[in-house]
Amino acid sequence: MIDDPTLKMQFLFSLRKAGIVDKQVLNAMERVDRKNFVNRVFSEKAYDDTPLPIACGQTISQPTIVGIMTQALQVKPRDKVLEVGTGSGYQAAILSLLARRVYTVERHSLLVHNATQIFKRLDISNITTILSDGGYGLEQQAPFDRIIVTAASDDPPSSLLSQLKVGGIMIIPVGQSDNIQNLIKIAKTDKGYEYQDLQPVRFVPLVAGTEKEQ
């Protein structure tokens, strides 16, 4: 929870200004203090609407992008969610307040460790964090009601699409370069997939394999 009333007001105002109006999403983002997920060096910038560096050359996304992706995902209380790209753990923590269960996969062992420790400290019990190549999803727990990908892929991976339930939604940044990416929403129907462009974005690329940092 953001303790400073002024910072809280400014933080929520920036989210609403970006078009985030879902009350459940706003409430979750108010309850999850972003400062817990940023490096202490950047703690004064925790509530700024900007991405910030984390370990392993990765970033924590700016709050408005997190809010836009979460709102577009339309998570329901009984949903089982797969997140590809744990990063700092911030997105997963927000999803944990909206869904029944969150599975989050990350290719960097250090980020898996760090996020797991934060979840324990915050007493979040419905997130499972796994070291894995996110491009393959998590077949042993499929199918999922919702899938969210926090790294850019040239195309939506077929393995992830196949792990989405009929009636499910996937949010993923797609693009063939760092400079040209679009956030897209994919709805799976009994007749196939429906695609919707949301907005231009810039994410780190979805990389194959795993890294076990020493």
C-alpha positions as CSV (number, residue, x, y, z in Angstrom):
1,M,0.0,0.0,0.0
2,I,1.3,3.5,-0.9
3,D,1.5,5.3,2.4
4,D,2.0,8.9,1.3
5,P,-1.4,10.4,0.4
6,T,0.0,12.9,-2.1
7,L,2.1,10.3,-3.9
8,K,-0.9,7.9,-4.0
9,M,-3.1,10.6,-5.5
10,Q,-0.5,11.5,-8.2
11,F,0.0,7.8,-8.9
12,L,-3.6,7.0,-9.4
13,F,-4.2,10.2,-11.4
14,S,-1.5,9.2,-13.9
15,L,-3.2,5.8,-14.3
16,R,-6.7,7.3,-14.9
17,K,-5.2,9.8,-17.3
18,A,-3.8,6.9,-19.3
19,G,-7.3,5.4,-19.6
20,I,-7.2,2.9,-16.8
21,V,-10.7,3.1,-15.3
22,D,-11.4,-0.5,-14.1
23,K,-11.9,-0.1,-10.3
24,Q,-10.5,-3.5,-9.5
25,V,-7.3,-2.8,-11.4
26,L,-6.9,0.6,-9.8
27,N,-7.5,-0.9,-6.4
28,A,-4.9,-3.6,-7.0
29,M,-2.3,-1.1,-8.2
30,E,-3.0,1.1,-5.2
31,R,-2.5,-1.9,-2.8
32,V,0.7,-3.2,-4.4
33,D,3.5,-0.8,-3.5
34,R,5.8,-0.5,-6.5
35,K,8.7,0.5,-4.2
36,N,8.9,-3.1,-3.0
37,F,9.9,-4.1,-6.5
38,V,12.5,-1.5,-7.5
39,N,16.2,-1.3,-6.6
40,R,16.8,0.9,-3.6
41,V,18.8,3.2,-5.7
42,F,15.6,4.1,-7.6
43,S,13.2,4.1,-4.6
44,E,12.6,7.8,-5.0
45,K,11.4,7.2,-8.6
46,A,9.1,4.2,-7.6
47,Y,5.9,6.1,-8.3
48,D,7.1,7.9,-11.4
49,D,5.5,6.7,-14.6
50,T,8.7,5.4,-16.1
51,P,10.4,2.0,-16.5
52,L,13.3,1.4,-14.2
53,P,16.3,-0.9,-14.4
54,I,16.4,-4.1,-12.4
55,A,18.9,-7.0,-12.3
56,C,20.0,-9.0,-15.3
57,G,19.7,-6.1,-17.7
58,Q,15.9,-6.1,-17.4
59,T,13.4,-3.4,-16.5
60,I,10.3,-3.0,-14.4
61,S,7.6,-1.6,-16.7
62,Q,6.1,1.9,-16.2
63,P,2.9,1.7,-14.1
64,T,0.6,2.9,-16.9
65,I,1.7,0.1,-19.2
66,V,1.2,-2.4,-16.4
67,G,-2.3,-0.9,-15.8
68,I,-3.2,-1.0,-19.5
69,M,-2.1,-4.6,-19.9
70,T,-3.9,-5.7,-16.7
71,Q,-7.1,-3.9,-17.7
72,A,-7.0,-5.4,-21.2
73,L,-6.5,-8.9,-19.7
74,Q,-10.0,-8.7,-18.0
75,V,-9.0,-11.0,-15.2
76,K,-11.8,-12.7,-13.2
77,P,-11.6,-13.9,-9.6
78,R,-11.6,-17.6,-10.5
79,D,-9.1,-17.3,-13.3
80,K,-5.8,-19.2,-13.6
81,V,-3.2,-16.8,-15.1
82,L,0.2,-17.5,-16.8
83,E,2.7,-14.6,-16.9
84,V,5.7,-15.0,-19.2
85,G,8.5,-12.8,-17.8
86,T,8.4,-12.4,-14.1
87,G,11.0,-9.6,-14.0
88,S,10.7,-7.8,-10.7
89,G,7.5,-9.6,-9.8
90,Y,5.4,-6.4,-9.8
91,Q,3.0,-7.4,-12.5
92,A,2.4,-10.9,-10.9
93,A,1.7,-9.3,-7.5
94,I,-1.0,-7.1,-9.0
95,L,-2.5,-10.1,-10.9
96,S,-2.5,-12.1,-7.6
97,L,-5.1,-9.7,-6.2
98,L,-7.4,-10.3,-9.2
99,A,-7.0,-14.0,-10.0
100,R,-7.3,-17.3,-8.2
101,R,-3.8,-18.5,-9.2
102,V,-0.8,-16.9,-11.0
103,Y,2.0,-18.9,-12.6
104,T,4.9,-16.8,-13.6
105,V,7.9,-18.0,-15.6
106,E,11.3,-16.3,-15.9
107,R,14.5,-17.2,-17.7
108,H,16.9,-15.6,-15.2
109,S,17.4,-17.5,-12.0
110,L,18.4,-14.4,-10.0
111,L,15.1,-12.7,-10.9
112,V,13.1,-15.9,-9.9
113,H,14.9,-15.8,-6.5
114,N,14.4,-12.1,-6.0
115,A,10.7,-12.2,-6.9
116,T,10.1,-15.3,-4.8
117,Q,11.6,-13.6,-1.7
118,I,9.5,-10.5,-2.2
119,F,6.3,-12.5,-2.5
120,K,7.2,-14.3,0.7
121,R,7.9,-11.0,2.5
122,L,4.6,-9.6,1.3
123,D,2.7,-12.9,2.3
124,I,1.5,-13.5,-1.3
125,S,0.6,-17.2,-1.4
126,N,-1.1,-17.6,-4.8
127,I,1.9,-17.0,-7.0
128,T,4.1,-19.8,-8.3
129,T,7.4,-18.7,-9.8
130,I,9.3,-21.0,-12.1
131,L,12.7,-20.9,-13.9
132,S,11.8,-21.7,-17.5
133,D,11.9,-20.7,-21.1
134,G,8.8,-18.6,-21.3
135,G,8.3,-19.2,-25.0
136,Y,7.2,-22.8,-24.2
137,G,4.7,-21.6,-21.6
138,L,3.8,-24.0,-18.9
139,E,2.2,-27.0,-20.5
140,Q,1.8,-29.0,-17.2
141,Q,-0.5,-26.4,-15.8
142,A,-2.4,-25.6,-19.1
143,P,-4.9,-24.5,-20.1
144,F,-5.0,-21.0,-18.8
145,D,-7.9,-18.5,-18.6
146,R,-5.4,-15.6,-19.2
147,I,-1.9,-15.3,-20.5
148,I,0.2,-12.1,-20.2
149,V,3.6,-11.8,-21.9
150,T,6.0,-9.0,-20.7
151,A,8.6,-9.4,-23.5
152,A,8.2,-8.8,-27.2
153,S,8.0,-11.6,-29.7
154,D,8.1,-11.5,-33.5
155,D,4.8,-13.3,-33.5
156,P,2.6,-14.8,-30.8
157,P,4.2,-18.2,-29.9
158,S,2.0,-21.1,-31.0
159,S,2.8,-22.9,-27.8
160,L,1.3,-20.1,-25.8
161,L,-1.8,-19.9,-28.0
162,S,-2.4,-23.6,-27.6
163,Q,-2.3,-23.3,-23.8
164,L,-5.1,-20.7,-23.8
165,K,-8.6,-21.8,-23.0
166,V,-11.5,-21.2,-25.4
167,G,-12.9,-17.9,-24.1
168,G,-9.4,-16.9,-22.8
169,I,-7.4,-13.8,-23.5
170,M,-3.7,-13.2,-24.1
171,I,-1.9,-9.9,-24.0
172,I,1.5,-9.7,-25.7
173,P,3.8,-7.1,-27.3
174,V,4.6,-8.1,-30.9
175,G,7.2,-6.6,-33.1
176,Q,10.3,-7.4,-35.1
177,S,12.5,-4.7,-33.7
178,D,13.0,-2.7,-30.5
179,N,11.5,0.4,-32.1
180,I,8.4,-1.1,-33.7
181,Q,6.2,-3.1,-31.4
182,N,2.5,-3.2,-30.8
183,L,0.6,-4.4,-27.8
184,I,-2.0,-6.8,-29.0
185,K,-5.0,-8.6,-27.4
186,I,-5.8,-12.1,-28.5
187,A,-9.2,-13.7,-27.7
188,K,-9.5,-17.4,-28.3
189,T,-12.9,-18.5,-29.5
190,D,-14.3,-21.8,-30.6
191,K,-13.8,-20.6,-34.2
192,G,-10.2,-19.4,-33.8
193,Y,-8.4,-16.3,-32.6
194,E,-9.5,-12.6,-32.7
195,Y,-6.8,-10.0,-32.7
196,Q,-6.9,-6.4,-31.5
197,D,-4.2,-3.8,-31.6
198,L,-4.0,-1.8,-28.4
199,Q,-1.1,0.6,-28.7
200,P,2.6,1.0,-29.6
201,V,4.9,-0.2,-26.8
202,R,8.6,-1.0,-26.2
203,F,9.6,-4.1,-24.4
204,V,12.8,-6.2,-24.1
205,P,12.7,-9.2,-26.5
206,L,11.5,-12.6,-25.6
207,V,14.7,-14.7,-25.5
208,A,15.0,-18.5,-25.6
209,G,16.6,-20.6,-23.0
210,T,17.4,-19.9,-19.3
211,E,20.2,-18.2,-17.4
212,K,21.4,-19.5,-14.1
213,E,23.4,-16.6,-12.6
214,Q,26.1,-17.3,-10.1
